[in-house]
Amino acid sequence: MRCQKVAPAGSLKIVPTNFDAFQEACAISASIALSTYAPEKVTHLALANQMTPVCDCFGFTGLSVLPDAGIFGSDDIVAIDKAVLDVTGKSQLIEENVPNSMEVVTHEGHPFAHIHGPFKDPYKVVRYGETLGLGSQEYELVDVLPVQTRPQRSAPVYVALK
């Protein structure tokens, strides 16, 4: 939203509808892709770790801005997305890892909204997916292997070559 601060008055209009359309297009694209498979042949995995502020499709990465939340699996794409959003939504944004090209714009809503602004509601794609019949927002988390604290790394050992 920095562009609105420097653009001449009235030259740029950013409205929530544009962000909503992208979320809806993502749900429609998922629906089309999933329609090519028999539902009983599909399993969804979500690796909720090393979460950076932008999508992997950007071609670059940065430091994690949220703590690792684990690995999620489900046969319901809507339920898994909702579960990941709910779990990560309770996390604290790691503000010192937010890149200099971004900034924390709010402390309201999901931590991703803190850096992407209030128009980018990550739950909208879940609602669109449910409306399209891709699944349900209802889920039950079953913890198969509890997250443990990371093991302490030992000092590296070097082997001398003869």
N, C-alpha and C positions, 0 to 999 in steps of 0.2 A: 504493500500500500504506500510505499515511499513515493511512487510516481505521482500519486494524487497531491502530495505535498508540494511538488515542484512544478507540476503542469499548470499552464494558464487556466484560470477559472473557466469551467464549462467545457474544456477541451477533452476531458477524459472522464468517462463515467463507468464506475465499477459497481455492478449490481449483483446481489446474491443469485439471481436467475442464471447467470452465466456459469457460476460454480455448480449450481444444481444440475444444469444440463450436462456437465462433464460427468458428475456422479451417476446420473441416469444412463448416460452412454456407456459407462463402465459396466453397469449392471446388465444392460441390454447385450453388450459384447459377451459377457460371461454366459448369459442365457443362450445366445447363439452357439457359442463354443460347446457348452455342455449338452446342447440338444443333439449333438453328433454322437453321443455315447449313451448306452443304456444306463439308467440311473444306478443299477446294482453293480456296475463296473467302475464306478467313480469313488475315489477317496481323496479327501483334501487334507493337506498338511500346511501348517503355518509355522515358520521358524521365527519366533518373536525374540530374536537376539541380535545384537549389534545393530540396533535400530537407529538409523541416521535420519537427518531431517528431510531428505528428498528421496524419491524413488530410485531404485537401482538403474532404471532406464536412462537416467541422466548421464551415465557414463563416468561418474566420479563418486567418490565416497568421502566420508569425514568421520569424525569421532561419534560414538554412540551418544544420543541425546536422551535415551531412556535406558533404565537398567534392563538386563535380560529378563524375560518373562517365561521362557521355556519353549517347548515344542508342543503344538496343538494338532490334534487329528480328529476328523469327523467325516461322516458321509453327507453332511449338510453344510453347504458352503456359507449359507447365511448365518447359521448357528456358530460356526467356527470364527467367522469374522466378528460377530457380535461378542463372542467370548474373549477374543484377543483384544478388542477395543475396550471391553469392560475391565479386563485385568490391567492393561497398560494405562487405562484412564485413571487408575488409582496410584500410579507411579508419579514420582517427582521428576520434573524435567531437569536434566543436568545442564543448567544454563551456561556453565563455563565451557561446555563443548559445542554450543551453538556457534556456527561459523560467523566470522566477521561480516560476511555479506548478508546475514540475516539478523533479526533482532527479536526479542520477546516483545510482542505487541499487546498481549493481554495475559492475565492469569485466570481467566474464566474458561470453563469447559475442559475438554480433553487436552492433554499436554501438547498434542500436535497442533491444536488451535492456538496455543500460546505463541507459536512461531509462524504459523501460516495465516493467522487472522480468523475472525469470527465467521467469515463466509465459508470457510472450508471445514464444514462439519463432517468428520469421518463417519458418522453414523448414517448419513443420508444414503450412501450406497447400500447399506444393510437394509434400510427401509425399502428402497427401490427393488432390491433383490427379492425381498419377501413379497412385495406387490406383484412381481413378475412370476411368482410361484416357484422360485428357486429353492426355497426352504423356509425355515421358521427362526425367529429371533429367540425362541425358547431353547434353553440348553441346560445341561447338567455337567459340571466339571468333575471329572474323575482323575484324581492325582495318582498316576501310575508310579512315578518315581519323584519324590519330593525334591525340590531345588535345594541343594546344599551349598554351603559357603564354598567359594573357590579354594582349591588346595593351594597351600603356599608353595611357590616354586623354589627349588633349591638352586644354589649358585651353580653356574655352568662348570663342568669338569672338562678340562682340556687334556688330551692325550699327546704326549710328546712323541714326535716322529723320530725314528733312529736313522 
